[in-house]
Amino acid sequence: MQVAILGLGKMGANMARRLCRAQHQVIGYNRSPEIVQELAKNEGLLPAATLNDVIKQLKTPRVIWLMLPAGDATETILHQLRPLLSKGDIVIDGGNANYHDSQRRGQYLAEQQIGFIDSGTSGGIWGLQNGYCLMVGGSKTDVQHITPLLQSLAPAADRGWAHVGPIGAGHFTKMIHNGIEYGMMQAYAEGLALLRGKSEFDLDLAQITELWRHGSVVRSWLLDLSAEFLAHDQELKDLAPVVPDSGEGRWTVVESIDQGVAAPVISLALQMRFASQAQDNYAHKLLAMMRKGFGGHAIKDK
């Protein structure tokens, strides 16, 4: 199947690689051209220098997958794309957009009879190897059209992706997913900090996290990543305890307020990320390392 990917950052580039290796024809466009050329050389991606070049290379109905930062970057590209597209074309937003924006963007493109799909995308920097979890919102017809792409990006054709509802539902599901992630990470970080604080026992956190990975009810991929980095460094002396929030946790807390549904764990986990920017705390260092482990997020050195 043919698809254009706009935005070849860490996740977008790996998605392009995975699709190329699955024998899809991928056209790539990125603000910085170096990654486009690298993917063209090593993966067979078809490079595009401009949006017009993207459009010319795509057969109708065109499928364009955006992997851009949420907010202005995505908004700008959509406004540039709409006059270039035709009835029946499909735009997919795989970034971490606010679901309200996705609903609005779907209506904006529908005015020109252009389809829109919002795909909540999880998998971080490990998606190339393991596949991505894709939470997809849009019309049944549009999702059926791009199903070969979803099957290739997911861990397997029959799992790891789902059409979860209409436009907006994909990014809403991913938002709640990330809110849950905040709470899980906070619980791990606090528990491990308590273990470390019991100095009289001289506990080995690498040993304990590795132990918990096998048969324990708290085993998870986050625990796998924690065990891996603690095996190399338990002190984390050179790491600043600063844990940014990328937006989804905030949106989840706002949604809990709007619905009147109690979400104290997620809310407090978000507040602890705010607090991390003013405290020298071992748990915050652990959180920063977890974010680097699954998403390749930058960490701050002291």
C-alpha positions, 0 to 999 in steps of 0.5 A, a space after each residue: 500500500 502507498 502512504 506518505 509520512 510527514 514528520 520523521 522524528 524518532 517515532 515517525 522515522 521508525 514507523 516509516 522503516 517498519 512500513 518499508 520493510 513490510 513492502 509498503 511504498 512510503 513517501 517521506 517528508 521532513 523539515 530537516 532533509 537529512 533523515 529523509 535521505 538516510 531512509 531513502 538510502 537504507 530503507 527504500 523510502 521515496 523522498 519528497 522535498 515539498 508538500 506538492 512533491 508529496 501530493 504528486 507522488 501519491 495515487 488517489 485516494 491519497 493517504 497521508 500520515 502525520 507524525 508531527 508535534 501536537 498543536 501549531 505544527 500539525 495545525 499549520 500542515 493541515 491548513 497547507 494540505 487541505 487545498 492540495 487534497 481531493 475528495 476521498 483522500 485520507 489524513 491520519 494524525 498519529 501524534 499526541 493531539 488533544 482529542 478536541 482538536 482531532 474532532 475539530 480537524 475532522 470537521 474541517 477536512 470533511 468540508 472538502 470530503 477529505 477523510 480524517 483518522 486520529 491514531 493514538 500511537 504507543 510504543 515509543 522508540 521500541 515500536 520498530 522492533 516490537 510493533 506499535 499499539 494503535 488506537 484508531 478513531 474515524 469512519 469504518 470506511 476510512 479505517 478499512 482502507 488503511 487496515 493494511 498499514 495498521 496491520 504492518 505497524 502493529 505487533 501482529 495483524 490480528 492484535 495491537 491495533 483497534 478501531 475504537 470509535 469515531 473521530 476523536 476516540 483514538 486520541 481520547 483513548 491514548 490520552 487516558 492510556 498516558 494518564 494511567 502510565 503516569 500513575 504506574 510510573 509514579 507508583 514504581 518510582 515511589 516504591 523503589 525510592 522506599 526500598 533504596 531509603 531502607 539503608 540498613 538492608 542494603 537492598 539491590 534494586 537491580 536484583 529486586 526489579 529483576 525478581 519482580 519481572 518473573 511471576 509478580 503481579 506488578 510485572 510490566 514493560 515499565 518494570 522491564 525497562 527499570 530493571 535494565 537501567 538499574 542493572 547499569 546504574 542505581 546511583 543516578 548521581 549525574 541525573 537531574 530529577 526533572 520530569 517533564 509532562 508532555 500534555 496528555 496527563 494534564 488533559 486526562 486530569 481536565 477530563 476527570 474534572 469535566 466528567 466529575 470522575 475521581 482520578 486521584 492517582 493520575 492527578 497526583 502523579 501529574 502534580 509530582 511531575 510539576 514538583 520534580 522541577 524544584 526537588 532533588 528526589 531519587 524517585 524523580 530521577 527514576 521517573 526521568 529514566 523510565 521516560 527515556 527508556 520507553 520513549 527516548 525522551 531527553 533527560 537533564 544532567 546535573 
